[in-house]
Amino acid sequence: MGSNIPKQFIELQGKTILQRTLERFRDTYPDIEIVIALPSEQLGQIDISNILVVAGGKNRFESVKNALAVSSGDLIAVHDAVRPFVSKEVIQKSFEAAELVGAAIPVLELKDSIRQLTSDESIPVDRDQYRLVQTPQVFKSNVIRLAYEQEYQSFFTDDASVVQACGQDIALVNGNEENIKITSPFDLKLAEFILSR
C-alpha cells in the first residue's frame, strides 16, 4: 500500500477502514457480537467500544480459529476488515441463506474473459462457470466450529473452503460490486471515489 500503517487502520475521510467496516455490520444488526483478530503487535491500536480483540495466527485459518474460541451465537460471519463497502442487503441475505443451508457466501459474476494456466500454455475457459468470492461468509456455529477442528490445508483460501472440506454445501448469494477488498493503492483510490459519490 506504500504506507507503514496497517491497511485496516488507514483513514478514509476521517474514519479508519476498519471503523467503516464495523459500522456496516452494526447498522445492519445493532446487537451483533464483533470479534477482531489482529497481529499481536497491533492489539494496542484498537480503540472501539463493545468488541472483542484476539491475537491472530500465522495465517487466516489460525486467526479465524482464535476468534472462534471467544465467539458465541448461532450464526457466525467471517469478514475481511478491509471490505468497508459491503451492503446491508448482502449482509442480510448471507445471514438468511446460512440460516437455511448452514453456510453462505456472496459472489459476483465475472465480466472479463479468463484463462487457465497449465505447465506450458494457457487455455480459455467458460467464465460463466466461475464466480468471484467476497465476504461476509456466514455459517451456522456448529458447522464452522466442526470445520475448524480439521488440520490446516494449503487449499484453505477462505472459510468456505474449510467448511466445504467437511462436506457442507455452500449457498451462493449475489454480492455487491462496491464490496471491494482494499489491498493496493489503486483500491484505496477506488474506495475514495466510492465514498465521494
Backbone as CSV, one residue per row, in Angstrom:
resi,resn,N_x,N_y,N_z,CA_x,CA_y,CA_z,C_x,C_y,C_z
1,MET,0.825,-1.211,0.000,0.000,0.000,0.000,0.862,1.265,0.000
2,GLY,2.155,1.104,0.174,3.027,2.273,0.214,2.916,3.046,1.509
3,SER,2.522,2.370,2.589,2.356,3.029,3.878,2.807,2.082,4.978
4,ASN,3.325,2.667,6.086,3.707,1.854,7.233,2.503,1.509,8.102
5,ILE,1.363,2.145,7.814,0.149,1.899,8.592,-0.518,0.627,8.072
6,PRO,-0.883,-0.296,8.953,-1.615,-1.487,8.503,-2.880,-1.082,7.743
7,LYS,-3.226,-1.833,6.722,-4.319,-1.456,5.822,-5.606,-1.071,6.546
8,GLN,-5.977,-1.856,7.549,-7.270,-1.618,8.195,-7.297,-0.331,9.013
9,PHE,-6.112,0.232,9.297,-6.053,1.461,10.088,-5.829,2.711,9.231
10,ILE,-5.758,2.547,7.926,-5.670,3.710,7.035,-6.987,4.470,7.072
11,GLU,-6.916,5.788,7.095,-8.138,6.585,7.171,-8.714,6.876,5.796
12,LEU,-10.034,6.817,5.735,-10.807,7.233,4.558,-11.783,8.293,5.016
13,GLN,-11.532,9.538,4.643,-12.395,10.658,5.002,-12.714,10.681,6.503
14,GLY,-11.653,10.599,7.313,-11.809,10.807,8.747,-12.096,9.577,9.585
15,LYS,-12.295,8.427,8.945,-12.527,7.181,9.684,-11.615,6.106,9.127
16,THR,-11.153,5.224,10.006,-10.321,4.131,9.501,-11.177,3.169,8.680
17,ILE,-10.512,2.428,7.815,-11.213,1.418,7.023,-11.921,0.439,7.955
18,LEU,-11.262,0.055,9.037,-11.857,-0.870,9.992,-13.129,-0.296,10.611
19,GLN,-13.093,0.963,11.008,-14.287,1.590,11.585,-15.448,1.560,10.605
20,ARG,-15.159,1.864,9.349,-16.213,1.869,8.336,-16.780,0.464,8.123
21,THR,-15.906,-0.527,8.176,-16.356,-1.909,8.017,-17.269,-2.308,9.167
22,LEU,-16.855,-2.003,10.395,-17.660,-2.352,11.557,-19.015,-1.656,11.537
23,GLU,-19.039,-0.421,11.066,-20.296,0.327,11.003,-21.312,-0.360,10.094
24,ARG,-20.839,-0.979,9.027,-21.757,-1.674,8.113,-22.517,-2.779,8.840
25,PHE,-21.807,-3.500,9.697,-22.444,-4.607,10.414,-23.326,-4.102,11.552
26,ARG,-22.873,-3.077,12.251,-23.684,-2.545,13.353,-24.919,-1.822,12.837
27,ASP,-24.833,-1.233,11.648,-26.016,-0.606,11.057,-27.041,-1.660,10.652
28,THR,-26.550,-2.841,10.296,-27.437,-3.928,9.875,-28.006,-4.677,11.065
29,TYR,-27.126,-5.037,11.997,-27.528,-5.766,13.207,-26.910,-5.063,14.419
30,PRO,-27.621,-4.107,15.017,-27.048,-3.279,16.088,-26.481,-4.069,17.268
31,ASP,-27.028,-5.237,17.551,-26.565,-6.007,18.712,-25.556,-7.089,18.352
32,ILE,-25.017,-7.035,17.155,-24.102,-8.090,16.701,-22.847,-8.130,17.571
33,GLU,-22.398,-9.343,17.883,-21.136,-9.522,18.595,-20.005,-9.461,17.572
34,ILE,-18.991,-8.656,17.857,-17.872,-8.497,16.918,-16.581,-8.928,17.590
35,VAL,-15.854,-9.800,16.905,-14.539,-10.250,17.355,-13.542,-9.927,16.250
36,ILE,-12.458,-9.283,16.603,-11.427,-8.920,15.625,-10.137,-9.664,15.958
37,ALA,-9.574,-10.318,14.954,-8.269,-10.976,15.115,-7.209,-10.089,14.465
38,LEU,-6.199,-9.746,15.239,-5.134,-8.864,14.764,-3.777,-9.464,15.106
39,PRO,-2.756,-9.118,14.323,-1.399,-9.499,14.739,-1.112,-8.956,16.135
40,SER,-0.345,-9.691,16.908,-0.091,-9.323,18.305,0.411,-7.893,18.465
41,GLU,1.264,-7.459,17.529,1.840,-6.116,17.651,0.828,-5.004,17.372
42,GLN,-0.362,-5.356,16.856,-1.388,-4.353,16.557,-2.510,-4.304,17.588
43,LEU,-2.453,-5.169,18.591,-3.573,-5.273,19.530,-3.842,-3.965,20.265
44,GLY,-2.811,-3.179,20.499,-2.991,-1.922,21.218,-3.538,-0.791,20.373
45,GLN,-3.735,-1.031,19.085,-4.193,0.039,18.201,-5.712,0.137,18.097
46,ILE,-6.418,-0.764,18.768,-7.876,-0.776,18.703,-8.457,0.058,19.828
47,ASP,-9.301,1.020,19.479,-9.994,1.837,20.480,-11.448,1.973,20.052
48,ILE,-12.135,0.845,20.000,-13.534,0.811,19.578,-14.307,0.057,20.648
49,SER,-15.422,0.620,21.074,-16.167,0.015,22.170,-16.937,-1.228,21.727
50,ASN,-17.222,-2.085,22.685,-18.074,-3.267,22.514,-17.576,-4.248,21.461
51,ILE,-16.268,-4.471,21.427,-15.733,-5.512,20.564,-14.740,-6.362,21.357
52,LEU,-14.557,-7.581,20.911,-13.541,-8.455,21.475,-12.367,-8.479,20.507
53,VAL,-11.163,-8.456,21.037,-9.963,-8.481,20.197,-9.108,-9.667,20.617
54,VAL,-8.690,-10.456,19.628,-7.821,-11.604,19.906,-6.585,-11.518,19.011
55,ALA,-5.540,-12.178,19.448,-4.327,-12.253,18.631,-4.576,-13.189,17.458
56,GLY,-4.169,-12.766,16.286,-4.290,-13.606,15.107,-3.203,-14.668,15.085
57,GLY,-3.261,-15.525,14.086,-2.258,-16.566,13.930,-1.350,-16.272,12.759
58,LYS,-0.603,-17.285,12.323,0.336,-17.082,11.227,-0.343,-17.100,9.862
59,ASN,-1.642,-17.469,9.826,-2.404,-17.427,8.574,-3.870,-17.190,8.914
60,ARG,-4.692,-17.067,7.869,-6.113,-16.797,8.068,-6.775,-17.901,8.893
61,PHE,-6.432,-19.144,8.588,-7.022,-20.285,9.275,-6.825,-20.166,10.791
62,GLU,-5.612,-19.897,11.215,-5.332,-19.799,12.647,-6.012,-18.580,13.274
63,SER,-6.064,-17.489,12.528,-6.708,-16.276,13.051,-8.200,-16.505,13.286
64,VAL,-8.852,-17.143,12.315,-10.284,-17.427,12.472,-10.498,-18.396,13.632
65,LYS,-9.645,-19.384,13.736,-9.761,-20.355,14.824,-9.645,-19.664,16.181
66,ASN,-8.731,-18.713,16.308,-8.577,-17.965,17.555,-9.822,-17.131,17.859
67,ALA,-10.410,-16.533,16.815,-11.622,-15.732,17.011,-12.803,-16.613,17.387
68,LEU,-12.891,-17.799,16.789,-13.982,-18.721,17.112,-13.963,-19.117,18.595
69,ALA,-12.778,-19.164,19.169,-12.639,-19.597,20.560,-13.347,-18.662,21.538
70,VAL,-13.573,-17.407,21.127,-14.237,-16.448,22.022,-15.580,-15.989,21.479
71,SER,-16.031,-16.600,20.378,-17.279,-16.194,19.739,-18.455,-16.975,20.290
72,SER,-19.642,-16.381,20.175,-20.874,-17.058,20.561,-21.927,-16.770,19.494
73,GLY,-23.109,-17.330,19.676,-24.178,-17.096,18.719,-24.413,-18.295,17.826
74,ASP,-25.611,-18.340,17.242,-25.993,-19.457,16.379,-25.438,-19.323,14.972
75,LEU,-25.206,-18.090,14.530,-24.620,-17.830,13.217,-23.336,-17.034,13.405
76,ILE,-22.315,-17.388,12.642,-21.026,-16.696,12.720,-20.623,-16.245,11.330
77,ALA,-20.321,-14.972,11.205,-19.873,-14.405,9.936,-18.394,-14.090,10.024
78,VAL,-17.669,-14.385,8.966,-16.254,-14.020,8.878,-16.138,-13.005,7.738
79,HIS,-15.557,-11.848,8.058,-15.496,-10.766,7.077,-14.106,-10.154,7.061
80,ASP,-13.661,-9.744,5.878,-12.370,-9.065,5.742,-12.485,-7.649,6.305
81,ALA,-11.564,-7.283,7.186,-11.585,-5.947,7.801,-11.489,-4.837,6.758
82,VAL,-10.903,-5.151,5.605,-10.681,-4.125,4.583,-11.718,-4.204,3.447
83,ARG,-12.930,-4.643,3.791,-14.074,-4.578,2.863,-15.145,-3.690,3.506
84,PRO,-14.960,-2.362,3.457,-15.874,-1.464,4.171,-17.161,-1.116,3.427
85,PHE,-17.330,-1.618,2.215,-18.490,-1.211,1.417,-19.486,-2.332,1.159
86,VAL,-19.422,-3.396,1.955,-20.423,-4.440,1.814,-21.788,-3.825,2.114
87,SER,-22.778,-4.187,1.327,-24.100,-3.582,1.509,-24.883,-4.277,2.612
88,LYS,-25.817,-3.540,3.182,-26.707,-4.090,4.201,-27.473,-5.286,3.643
89,GLU,-27.891,-5.167,2.382,-28.656,-6.243,1.740,-27.830,-7.528,1.633
90,VAL,-26.548,-7.401,1.264,-25.689,-8.578,1.140,-25.475,-9.227,2.498
91,ILE,-25.269,-8.423,3.523,-25.114,-8.973,4.873,-26.369,-9.753,5.266
92,GLN,-27.526,-9.138,5.081,-28.776,-9.790,5.470,-29.009,-11.069,4.670
93,LYS,-28.805,-11.020,3.362,-29.043,-12.209,2.531,-28.083,-13.340,2.894
94,SER,-26.848,-12.992,3.243,-25.871,-14.011,3.628,-26.287,-14.696,4.923
95,PHE,-26.756,-13.917,5.888,-27.220,-14.493,7.146,-28.462,-15.361,6.921
96,GLU,-29.380,-14.867,6.114,-30.622,-15.612,5.869,-30.339,-16.939,5.171
97,ALA,-29.450,-16.917,4.175,-29.122,-18.153,3.446,-28.385,-19.144,4.341
98,ALA,-27.498,-18.647,5.194,-26.776,-19.532,6.113,-27.725,-20.177,7.111
99,GLU,-28.726,-19.443,7.531,-29.726,-19.993,8.446,-30.450,-21.176,7.814
100,LEU,-30.694,-21.089,6.506,-31.412,-22.151,5.800,-30.515,-23.330,5.425
101,VAL,-29.311,-23.032,4.932,-28.445,-24.063,4.341,-27.326,-24.505,5.278
102,GLY,-26.885,-23.602,6.144,-25.771,-23.901,7.028,-24.530,-23.101,6.716
103,ALA,-24.422,-22.637,5.443,-23.255,-21.859,5.024,-23.626,-21.038,3.799
104,ALA,-23.164,-19.788,3.749,-23.484,-18.926,2.611,-22.365,-17.924,2.378
105,ILE,-22.114,-17.635,1.094,-21.090,-16.650,0.727,-21.619,-15.761,-0.403
106,PRO,-21.230,-14.483,-0.413,-21.596,-13.611,-1.523,-20.601,-13.761,-2.670
107,VAL,-21.121,-13.739,-3.883,-20.278,-13.900,-5.073,-20.699,-12.922,-6.151
108,LEU,-19.797,-12.701,-7.098,-20.077,-11.881,-8.276,-19.759,-12.665,-9.535
109,GLU,-20.530,-12.399,-10.590,-20.203,-12.966,-11.892,-18.965,-12.284,-12.449
110,LEU,-18.200,-13.000,-13.265,-17.026,-12.418,-13.912,-17.454,-11.641,-15.149
111,LYS,-16.781,-10.540,-15.386,-17.045,-9.747,-16.585,-15.972,-9.964,-17.646
112,ASP,-14.755,-10.221,-17.194,-13.634,-10.403,-18.117,-13.532,-11.854,-18.567
113,SER,-12.908,-12.049,-19.705,-12.551,-13.407,-20.109,-11.434,-13.896,-19.193
114,ILE,-11.392,-15.203,-18.971,-10.337,-15.771,-18.120,-9.697,-16.957,-18.819
115,ARG,-8.463,-17.242,-18.407,-7.713,-18.357,-18.972,-7.101,-19.175,-17.840
116,GLN,-7.015,-20.465,-18.050,-6.382,-21.366,-17.098,-4.947,-21.621,-17.526
117,LEU,-4.012,-21.478,-16.592,-2.604,-21.710,-16.894,-2.266,-23.182,-16.671
118,THR,-1.556,-23.751,-17.619,-1.017,-25.102,-17.464,0.499,-24.978,-17.433
119,SER,1.195,-26.087,-17.440,2.655,-26.026,-17.347,3.296,-25.400,-18.578
120,ASP,2.607,-25.461,-19.729,3.248,-24.943,-20.941,2.340,-24.078,-21.821
121,GLU,1.117,-23.801,-21.371,0.243,-22.955,-22.183,-0.870,-22.376,-21.317
122,SER,-1.735,-21.616,-21.948,-2.940,-21.128,-21.271,-4.154,-21.519,-22.103
123,ILE,-5.245,-21.814,-21.398,-6.443,-22.331,-22.056,-7.630,-21.444,-21.696
124,PRO,-8.406,-20.991,-22.697,-9.605,-20.215,-22.363,-10.641,-21.116,-21.696
125,VAL,-11.330,-20.565,-20.699,-12.376,-21.318,-20.008,-13.660,-20.498,-19.983
126,ASP,-14.757,-21.170,-19.736,-16.068,-20.529,-19.730,-16.248,-19.747,-18.427
127,ARG,-16.236,-18.419,-18.522,-16.335,-17.603,-17.308,-17.671,-17.787,-16.591
128,ASP,-18.707,-18.261,-17.298,-19.996,-18.486,-16.649,-19.941,-19.602,-15.616
129,GLN,-18.883,-20.401,-15.650,-18.728,-21.491,-14.692,-17.957,-21.062,-13.438
130,TYR,-17.622,-19.767,-13.338,-16.814,-19.280,-12.227,-17.467,-18.072,-11.568
131,ARG,-17.119,-17.845,-10.324,-17.607,-16.687,-9.578,-16.468,-16.105,-8.745
132,LEU,-16.503,-14.794,-8.562,-15.594,-14.121,-7.634,-16.212,-14.172,-6.241
133,VAL,-15.417,-14.515,-5.252,-15.925,-14.714,-3.897,-15.624,-13.498,-3.025
134,GLN,-16.631,-13.081,-2.264,-16.488,-11.961,-1.348,-16.711,-12.448,0.097
135,THR,-16.756,-11.514,1.003,-17.202,-11.773,2.375,-18.271,-10.732,2.693
136,PRO,-19.128,-10.971,3.697,-19.011,-11.943,4.774,-19.388,-13.356,4.334
137,GLN,-18.661,-14.308,4.878,-19.012,-15.711,4.714,-19.649,-16.128,6.040
138,VAL,-20.885,-16.616,5.956,-21.687,-16.831,7.162,-22.003,-18.321,7.320
139,PHE,-21.926,-18.799,8.556,-22.096,-20.220,8.835,-22.876,-20.432,10.125
140,LYS,-23.606,-21.531,10.176,-24.135,-21.950,11.461,-22.945,-22.267,12.359
141,SER,-23.079,-21.937,13.626,-21.967,-22.068,14.554,-21.413,-23.490,14.606
142,ASN,-22.303,-24.468,14.671,-21.828,-25.852,14.771,-21.091,-26.290,13.512
143,VAL,-21.472,-25.728,12.356,-20.841,-26.079,11.082,-19.402,-25.568,11.032
144,ILE,-19.219,-24.299,11.341,-17.872,-23.729,11.228,-16.957,-24.243,12.350
145,ARG,-17.514,-24.485,13.520,-16.672,-24.996,14.609,-16.158,-26.400,14.294
146,LEU,-17.007,-27.230,13.737,-16.581,-28.570,13.338,-15.505,-28.490,12.254
147,ALA,-15.713,-27.599,11.289,-14.758,-27.467,10.184,-13.375,-27.059,10.677
148,TYR,-13.335,-26.194,11.669,-12.045,-25.704,12.153,-11.363,-26.656,13.137
149,GLU,-11.937,-27.839,13.309,-11.235,-28.886,14.031,-10.288,-29.658,13.109
150,GLN,-10.413,-29.411,11.787,-9.525,-30.050,10.820,-8.109,-29.488,10.926
151,GLU,-7.167,-30.247,10.394,-5.814,-29.731,10.224,-5.803,-28.758,9.048
152,TYR,-4.944,-27.746,9.133,-4.827,-26.764,8.051,-4.354,-27.429,6.759
153,GLN,-4.963,-27.008,5.642,-4.546,-27.456,4.310,-4.242,-26.237,3.445
154,SER,-3.321,-26.344,2.532,-2.907,-25.199,1.718,-4.021,-24.671,0.826
155,PHE,-5.028,-25.500,0.516,-6.116,-25.037,-0.348,-7.216,-24.323,0.446
156,PHE,-7.034,-24.139,1.744,-7.984,-23.376,2.548,-7.721,-21.883,2.324
157,THR,-8.253,-21.343,1.247,-8.017,-19.933,0.929,-9.067,-19.011,1.532
158,ASP,-10.182,-19.584,1.965,-11.207,-18.813,2.656,-11.961,-19.764,3.580
159,ASP,-12.922,-19.243,4.303,-13.634,-20.066,5.277,-14.566,-21.062,4.608
160,ALA,-15.110,-20.700,3.465,-15.981,-21.620,2.739,-15.216,-22.861,2.301
161,SER,-13.952,-22.708,1.925,-13.169,-23.880,1.512,-12.895,-24.794,2.700
162,VAL,-12.750,-24.211,3.895,-12.560,-25.015,5.100,-13.830,-25.805,5.404
163,VAL,-14.961,-25.113,5.360,-16.245,-25.732,5.674,-16.631,-26.777,4.631
164,GLN,-16.394,-26.480,3.359,-16.771,-27.412,2.299,-15.949,-28.698,2.359
165,ALA,-14.743,-28.612,2.888,-13.904,-29.811,3.030,-14.526,-30.821,3.990
166,CYS,-15.489,-30.359,4.803,-16.217,-31.265,5.704,-17.496,-31.797,5.060
167,GLY,-17.723,-31.470,3.782,-18.905,-31.962,3.087,-20.111,-31.048,3.158
168,GLN,-19.949,-29.849,3.705,-21.052,-28.908,3.849,-21.335,-28.187,2.533
169,ASP,-22.604,-28.128,2.133,-22.992,-27.339,0.961,-22.856,-25.858,1.273
170,ILE,-22.531,-25.075,0.242,-22.376,-23.628,0.391,-23.405,-22.931,-0.490
171,ALA,-24.255,-22.121,0.104,-25.216,-21.331,-0.669,-24.514,-20.087,-1.205
172,LEU,-24.836,-19.728,-2.453,-24.274,-18.522,-3.060,-25.346,-17.441,-3.105
173,VAL,-24.987,-16.250,-2.662,-25.881,-15.101,-2.769,-25.183,-14.027,-3.589
174,ASN,-25.957,-13.165,-4.200,-25.375,-12.105,-5.024,-24.664,-11.082,-4.151
175,GLY,-23.396,-10.835,-4.461,-22.642,-9.824,-3.745,-22.904,-8.441,-4.324
176,ASN,-22.183,-7.436,-3.831,-22.290,-6.100,-4.416,-20.924,-5.644,-4.915
177,GLU,-20.923,-5.010,-6.078,-19.670,-4.647,-6.744,-18.813,-3.703,-5.909
178,GLU,-19.443,-2.868,-5.083,-18.675,-1.933,-4.260,-17.927,-2.635,-3.128
179,ASN,-18.243,-3.873,-2.883,-17.653,-4.615,-1.766,-16.226,-5.048,-2.111
180,ILE,-15.390,-4.063,-2.379,-14.011,-4.329,-2.784,-13.145,-4.614,-1.563
181,LYS,-12.077,-5.352,-1.795,-11.078,-5.613,-0.756,-9.926,-4.640,-0.986
182,ILE,-9.681,-3.757,-0.031,-8.689,-2.688,-0.209,-7.312,-3.226,0.149
183,THR,-6.538,-3.566,-0.873,-5.212,-4.152,-0.650,-4.103,-3.449,-1.435
184,SER,-4.444,-2.439,-2.242,-3.436,-1.772,-3.074,-3.737,-0.276,-3.128
185,PRO,-2.763,0.544,-3.554,-3.018,1.977,-3.701,-4.179,2.262,-4.652
186,PHE,-4.322,1.457,-5.712,-5.452,1.650,-6.631,-6.768,1.402,-5.915
187,ASP,-6.822,0.344,-5.098,-8.040,0.056,-4.345,-8.396,1.227,-3.440
188,LEU,-7.376,1.848,-2.856,-7.606,2.978,-1.959,-8.212,4.159,-2.723
189,LYS,-7.713,4.409,-3.923,-8.291,5.470,-4.753,-9.732,5.148,-5.129
190,LEU,-9.985,3.881,-5.434,-11.348,3.468,-5.764,-12.264,3.639,-4.563
191,ALA,-11.765,3.336,-3.373,-12.551,3.496,-2.155,-12.897,4.968,-1.938
192,GLU,-11.939,5.844,-2.173,-12.208,7.270,-2.016,-13.253,7.741,-3.009
193,PHE,-13.211,7.186,-4.223,-14.226,7.527,-5.230,-15.606,7.054,-4.780
194,ILE,-15.688,5.821,-4.270,-16.973,5.296,-3.809,-17.556,6.175,-2.710
195,LEU,-16.691,6.627,-1.780,-17.158,7.488,-0.701,-17.603,8.850,-1.194
196,SER,-17.006,9.329,-2.270,-17.311,10.686,-2.769,-18.622,10.747,-3.540
197,ARG,-19.166,9.586,-3.901,-20.395,9.586,-4.703,-21.594,10.013,-3.879
